[in-house]
Amino acid sequence: QILWSMLEGETDDHVTFVISHLTDLHKHLAESLSLAQAGSKKHRLKCLLSLVKKLNVENFNFIPSILPEIILCVKEPNEKTRVAAFKCLVAVGYVFLDKSEDKKEAMKHYFEMIIAGLTGDTHLASATLLCLSKIVYEYNTYLDNTVLDQILEIIVAMMQSKQREIRQGGNILHQGVYRSDRLRYCGALR
C-alpha cells in the first residue's frame, strides 16, 4: 500500500523519482513475488499499473518482465485481481501506442510479447488466450493484416487442442475476434 501511494503521485518529482529508481522498484516487486499472498496480488497489480503509466521509451525493457504476472492474474479467482490484471494489460498497450511513432508496429510488438505465453503450460496458455481476446477487442483498429492472420492461425490451432481449458480459451478468443468491428474475416469464422 505504501509503495502504491508513492507511485500514484502525479507531480514531476514523483515521476522523476519513479523513473530514476525503476530498477530498484522492479527488483523489489520481483523479489516479493514469491512471497506474495493471493490477497496481495491486486495491490501488486496496482503498483505495476502505476509503474507502467510512468514508463518512457527507454524503459520498455521493463514490460516483458512484468507481463507473465499480469497474464497469469487474468485467471485468478478473485474478481478484483482479474479486473486489475486487465487494466494493467490495457495500460501497457496504451503505453506502447502513446510512446511509439508507428502505432501498428507497436501493437504488433506488444501482441508478439503476449503470444509468447502460448508456449507455457495449460494454465498460462489459457490465460494468454484471454489476454489476446482483450487486446483484439481493445486495439482492433491498430492491428494490421499479418497480426490478424496470426490470430486466425492461433484460433484454429487452439480449437484443435486436446486440453479443454485451451479449447475454451480458443473459443473466447474466437468470440472476441468475431465481435470485433475491425476484423474482415468474420465470414470465414462462421
Salt bridges, closest charged atoms under 4 A:
GLU69 OE2 - ARG44 NE 2.77
GLU76 OE2 - LYS41 NZ 2.98
GLU138 OE1 - LYS134 NZ 3.48
GLU165 OE2 - LYS75 NZ 3.03
GLU165 OE2 - HIS123 ND1 3.57
